[in-house]
Amino acid sequence: MKLREFLIYGFCLAAGALFATAAAAERRVALVIGNAVYKNASSLPNTINDSTAIAALFKSVGFEVVISRNDLGVVDFKRSVREFLITAENADMAVVYYAGHGIEIGGTNYLVPVDAKLSRDYDVDDEAVSLDRIIWALQTVRRLRLILLDACRDNPFAAKLRSAGNRATARGGLAKIEEVSADTLVAYAAKAGSISYDGDGINSPYATALIKHLAEPGLDIRIALGRVRDDVVAMTGGRQEPFIYGSLGGATIPLVSLPAKKVEPPPAPAAVAKREPPAAAVPAPSPPSPAPPKPAVAVAPAPASVPPAPPKPVVVVNPAPANVPPAIKIEPPKPALPAQAALETADPCIRDEQRLARLRANPTPDEIASFQRDLGCIRLRPQVQRLFESYVTEPRPAAAPPAPKLQAETQPVPAEDVCARDTARLARLRAEPSINAVATFERELGCEQIRPQLRRLRESLGG
């Protein structure tokens, strides 16, 4: 009977491992490009911050390959697209994110490298990279081809771009896409013919919304992009509306799948824990058996006075029973181990709450991402997500501290000093967070730039 139970348990483990292997086999790759310092056009303030945050997001959710490039000239830009074509071959999902200048000439969309001159529209095929080239590079991807473009800005070359007479140049933004291949989505930061905004924070409104919604586990990519659209419209007061071109099938396609670990452990350990106690119940009555050794000791002194009595000490056969009790003593500890394991696996929320408390004291992107993948308690998932957002989108503290020291000698209290002070206080608060301390900080906050990070920290504490 016991053998059959162990065989069933082994079969369940093997099936769970098979499903876990199938889920892990899904191959996801990404190419992230941020162009900011243009040689012949205006520089862009947030594109490097945006591309860095998006690349960190993809790495944190387990993408197999994330290629991140900044300030690419035309040769390096085209070479990166060529390399990604090879990387994405036969992948299940491939994502391309671009932040920088983009233009439309004659109905064709182009992404602009940092060394482009574009004195004539005739030069655009040599000095820029067409969107069609990006779409073409993803044709071998199996399930999802996703292109995210935060490039719908004013055309910086419109004033000096001369036409060769056969193509008309646009004022700003990108043109509509009439035909897109199957299983492909092209998402604009702003709908065709309109422009996107850099915003007032360290990330553009579009990048901020992507970081918040794109990697939510189990959320279909179309729903995620719909929520991105709603957030951007709200943040810009209706001036910017993202738009999506392309279509997918009827299946749900999340960028990050829900963890499938919950199905494996709970049933089997519970069964084993229930079967072991009966085995331990049989030896339970046997502890009284240690009583026989006492009569053996009592008999020994009596025969010691009579010479013929020595044959009776053959009762030394009692040592044989004495060997049995040690075996019984070894068995009771064994059932205790599965019982403890059953208690630990019965409520994963206890374990995850302890790990979350330790992680708040010393958060890092890699540790938070690992915790998100291992999280077994669904109730804690929103808090972990808020903790991740508060860390990924917070401003880099390294550049802020020098400013207050230099300005403290010449000015009383500039706005930069206030932000530097509040950023340092936020870092200390993360080490020992509490609802009351966060609420007090919110009331005393002088730097509005970090209020979103403070709010997410409070939400991660359940406040």
N, C-alpha and C positions, 0 to 999 in steps of 0.2 A: 504493500500500500504506500509506504513511504517512498519507495523507488519511483512509483508512478507520479507522485506529487513533485518530486525533484525533476523528473523528465518534463513535466508540464511547465514548471517554473523556468527550466532551461530553454524551452521552446519560446516562451513569452519574451525572454531576454533577447534571444536571437532575432525574433521578429521586430522588436523595438530597435535593435541595433541596425537592422536592415533599413527601416524607415528613416532613422537618423542619418544613415549614410546617404540615402537618396536625397534628403533635404540638403545635406552638406555639399552634395555634388553639384548643386546649382552654381554656375560660374557667372560672377558679376564683375564688370570692369568699368573704369571711368577715365575720361580725359578732362582736365580742368585747366583753363587758360584765363589769365588775367592780364590785360594790357592797360598800362596807366601812363607811362612817360613817353609821349609821342614827340618825335623830332620836328614834325611839320604841322602839328595840330595841338589843340589845347589838351593839357593833361587832365586825368580823371582822378578824383581824390579817393574813392572807395573801392575801386576794382580789385586792387591787390588784397585788401581786407576781405572782400567778398569771396574771391577765389580760394584764399587760404582757409576760410571757415567752411566752405563747401567741400574742399578736399579733406579736411579733418572729419567732417560729417560722414563722408563715404568710407573713410578708413575705420571709423568707430563702429560702423554697422557691419563690418566684415567683408567689404569688397576685396576680391582677390588681387586686383591690380588697380592702383590709382596713380595716374601720371599727372603731375602738377607742374605747369610751366607759367612763367611770368615774363612780360615785356618781350615778346617774340617779334623778330624781324620776319620778312616774308619768307626767306629761305628756311629758317628754323620753324616757322609756323607750318609750312607745307610738309617739312620733314616730320614734324610731330604728328600730323594727320596721317601721313604714310605709315609711321610706326604703329599708330593706334589701329589702323586697318588690320595689321598683322596680329596685334594683341587681341582684338575683338573677334577674330575669326572663330566661328562656332561657339561663341559665348552665349549664355542664356539671356543676359541683360547687358546692355551697354549704354552709358550715359555720357554725353558731352555737355559741359558747361562752359560758356564763354561770357566774360565781362570786359567790355571795351567799346571802341567806336565801331559802328556798322552803318553801311550806306546802301542805298538802292539806286541802280542805274539801269534804265531801260527795262524795268520790271524784274531785274535779277538782283538778288541780295548778296552783299559781300561783307566779310569780316575784315577789319583793317589792321594790318601789322603796324608796329610802332615806327618803322622806317619808311612808310609809304609817302610819296610826294603827291601823286595824282594831279599833275598839272593839266592833263587831258583825260577825258573819259576813255580814250583809246588805251591808256596805260593800266586800266583797272584789272585786267586779266593777268598782267604780269606782276603788279604790285599789291594785290589783295587776294583773299581766298574766298571763293564763292561758297555759299551755303549748300549748293548742290553737291559740291565736292565732299562736304562733311556727311551729307545724307548717303551718298554713294559709298563711303567708307564703312558704313554700318550694315550693308546688305546681307552679310552672312550671319548676323545675329539672329537667334532663334525666336525668343519670346517678346522682348521689348527693346525698341530702339528709341531712346529719349534724348532730345536735344533742347537744352535750356539756354536761351539767349537774353542776356541783360545788355543789349546793344542798340536799343531803340532810342538813340539820342539824336540831337541836332547834327546835321551833316556839317562837319568842320571844314570841308573842302568846297562847299557850294559856291562861295564867293570867287575862288580862284580857279575852279574847275572849268576848263574850256571844252566845248563839245566838238567832236569831229563831224557832227552833222547828221549822224544816223541814230543817236540814242539821246533820250531826254533824261536829265538828272532830277532827282527828287529833292524836296526841301529838307526832310528829316524823317527818321523812323525807317522801318523796313516795309517791304511790299507784301501783299498777300501771297500765300503759297497755294497755287491752283491744284497741283497734283503731288500727293505724298504716297510712298509705297506702303504696303500693308504692315501692320504691327509697328508703326512709326508715329511718334508724337513730337511735334515741334512747338515748343512753348515760348511765346514772346513775353518779355516783361511789360510791353504795352502793345495794344492792338495795332494793326497795320496803319501806317500813316500818322501815328501819334508818337510822342516821345516819353521816355521814362526819366525818373528823377533819382538823384544820388541821395537825397534825404539829408537830415541833420545829424544822424548818428554815425557810428563807425562802419555800419553796413547800410547798403541801399534798402529801401522798403521791400523790393522783390527778393533780395538775398535773405533778409530777416525772416520773411514769411516762408521761404523754402527751408531754411534751417529748422523752423518750428514744425512744419507739417510733413515734409517729404519722406522722412525715415520713420514715421509712426508705424510700428509693427502691425501687419495684417490689413492696413488701410490701402484700398485700391488706388493706383496712381492717379486715376481720373478724379476721384474724390479729393485726394491730397492737393492736386493742382487747382481744384475748385475752391478749396479753403484758402489756398495761397491768393487766388484772385480776390476773394472777399476781404482778406486782411489788407492787401495792397490798396484796394479801393477805399477802405476805411482810413488807412494811414495817410493817404494823399488827398482826402476830401473829395474823391471822385475824379481827380484830374488824371489819374493813371489807371488803366484797366488792362490787366494781362489777358492774353488770348492764346488759344491752343488750336493747332491745325493737325489733321490726321485722325486716325481711328484705330481702335483695337477690337478684338473679338468679345464674346460674351462672358468669358471667364474673368474672375477676380485676379488682378495682377498687382500685388503689393511690391514695393521696392524692397521691403524688409518683411520676411515671413514671420508668422507667429512661432514662438519656440514650441517644439514638439516633445519636450522632455517630460512633461507632466504625465503622459500616458505610461511611461516605462516603469518607474519604481513602485508606486503605491500599492498595486494589487499583490505582487509577489511577496514582498517582505511581510505583509500582514498575514498571509497564509502560512509562511514559515514560522512566524512568531506564535501563531495559534497552535501549530502542530508540536512544537518543542516542549511546551509545559507539560503535556501528558507524560513524555519520556522522563521529565524531571520529577513528576508526581510519583513514579514508581520507586525511585531511590529515596523519596522523602521518608517513608516509614523505616528505612534501613538504618538511619542514624542511631536508633536504640541498640543496634548490633554491637557498637563498641563496648557494651556492658560485658560480654563474655571475657575479654582480656582480664578484667578485674578478678573473676573467679580463678583464672589460671594463675595469677600472682598470689592469690590467697592460698591455693593448694600447694604451691611450691614450698613455703616455709614449714608446713606441717610434716611432709615427708622428709624434710631435711634432718629431723631427729631420728628417724628409723632407717636403718641401712637398706632393708629390702624395698623400701618405697621408691628408689630411683627408677625402676621400670615404669612406674606410673607417670613420671614426668614426660613419658612419651606423649602426654597431652600437649607437648610442644606442637602437636598438630594444629593447635590454636593459632600459631603464626600464620597458617594458611588463610583462615578467615581474616586474620589481621591484614592480609594483603588485599582483601576485597574492599574494606572500607576506604583505603586510599584511592582505589579506582572510583568509588562513589563520590569521594570528595572532589575529584577532578571534573566530574560531569556537571555539578551544579553551576560552576561559573559559566559554562558554555551557553546554557539557555539565557543567561543574563545579557550576553552580547547582542543577540538578535532583538531582544526586548528593548534595549537602549536604542538600537538602530531604528526600530519601529517608532519609538517616541520621537526621534529626531526627524524622521521623514514624514511623520503624521501631520505636522504643522510647519511647512517651510517658511511661513511668515515670521516666526520667532527668529530663525536663523538669518533671514534677509533683513529684518529690522536691526539686528546687531551689526550686520555688515554695513548697512546704510549709515548707522551712527559712526562707525569707524571711518567710513569714506568721507563723511562731511568734515571730519577733523583734518584730513589731508587729501583733498580732491585732485585728481589728474584726469585728463581726457581718456587715457588708455584704461585706467582703473574703472572709470564710470562706464565706458563702453563695454568692458568685460562684464561688469555687474549687470548691465542691461541684457546681455546675452544669457547670463546664468540665472536671471531673476525668475523665481518660481512663484512668488506671491503677487497675484494680479492687483491686489489692493494697493501695493506700493509703487506700481508702475508709473502713475502720474507724478509722484514725488521724485522718482529717479529721473524722469524725463525733464522736469523743471530744474533739477540740480545740474543735469547735463547742459541745458540751454543757458543757465546762469553762468556756467564756466566757459562754454565755447564762444558766447557772444560778448563776454566782458572785455573792456578795453585793456590793452597790454599795460601792466603797471610799470614796466621797466623804463619807458620813455617819460613817464609823468614825474617821478621824484626829482630829477635835476632841475626842472623848471621852477618849483617853489623856492629852492635855495638861491637861484640867481635873482629871482624877482623879489625875494624877501628883503634884499639889501636896498632896493630902489623904490618899491611900491609897498603900500600898507598891506592889502589883502586882495590880489587879483582873483578873477574867476578861476584861473588855472590852478591857483593854490587851493581853492575850495574843493575843486574836483580831485586834486592830488590827495588832499587830506581825507576826503570821503572815500576815495578808492582804497587808501591804506586801512581805513577803519573797516571797510567791507571785507578786506582780506583777513583782518583779525577776527571779525565776526564769523567768518566761515570756519575758523579753527574751533570755536566754541559757540555754535549757534543755539539760539533759543527764541521762542515766539515773542517774549517780552522785549528782549534786546533788539530784535528786528523791528518791532513796532515803534520803539523809542527812536531808533535810527531813522525810520521813515519820517517821523515828525520833525527831526532835526536836520534832515538832508538838505544840503545847500546846492548840490550838483545834480541837476535834473537828468543829466546824461546817463547816470548809472541807476536811475530809478527802476527801469525794467529789470536789471539784474537783481536788485534788492527785492522786487516783487516776486521774482521767480524763486529766490532763496526762501522767502516766507512760504510760498506755495509748496516747496519741497519739504518744509517742516510740518505741512498739514494745516497751516494757518490760512 
